[in-house]
Amino acid sequence: MGVFHTRHRMHKIAFLFLPWLLAPAWALEINHATEAELDGLRGLGPAFTRRILSERDIRPFADWPDLMRRVSGMGGFTAQKLSAQGLTVQNQPLEQKPIAVKP
């Protein structure tokens, strides 16, 4: 096998592992997280955590839009920051949408 084939195979293998390299090292499911675990996330203080837990006590969050609708202060920017830290809803990270850049 030539150098080209070896390099090509290595690139294919690296491409397969790319999603794991870009994902957070751990995930924290919001429907199972403790108060202390949520408080440990940057951007969540005790009051914000209590709002999340109060809504979760009513019923688990179905998805990210459900979380953002039910918890005051949980907008798109905050949701993106928390998802980037490993927070999930129903084991799913927030779907990242491309940001439009004005010319």
Number of C-alpha atoms within 10 A of each C-alpha: 5 7 8 9 10 10 11 12 12 12 11 10 11 12 11 11 10 10 10 9 11 9 14 15 9 9 17 22 18 22 18 13 14 14 14 10 13 23 17 13 16 11 13 15 12 13 10 17 20 16 16 23 21 12 14 17 11 8 10 16 19 11 15 19 15 12 20 17 11 14 18 11 13 19 13 13 10 15 21 18 15 21 22 17 18 21 24 21 22 15 14 15 23 20 9 9 7 6 6 6 5 4 3
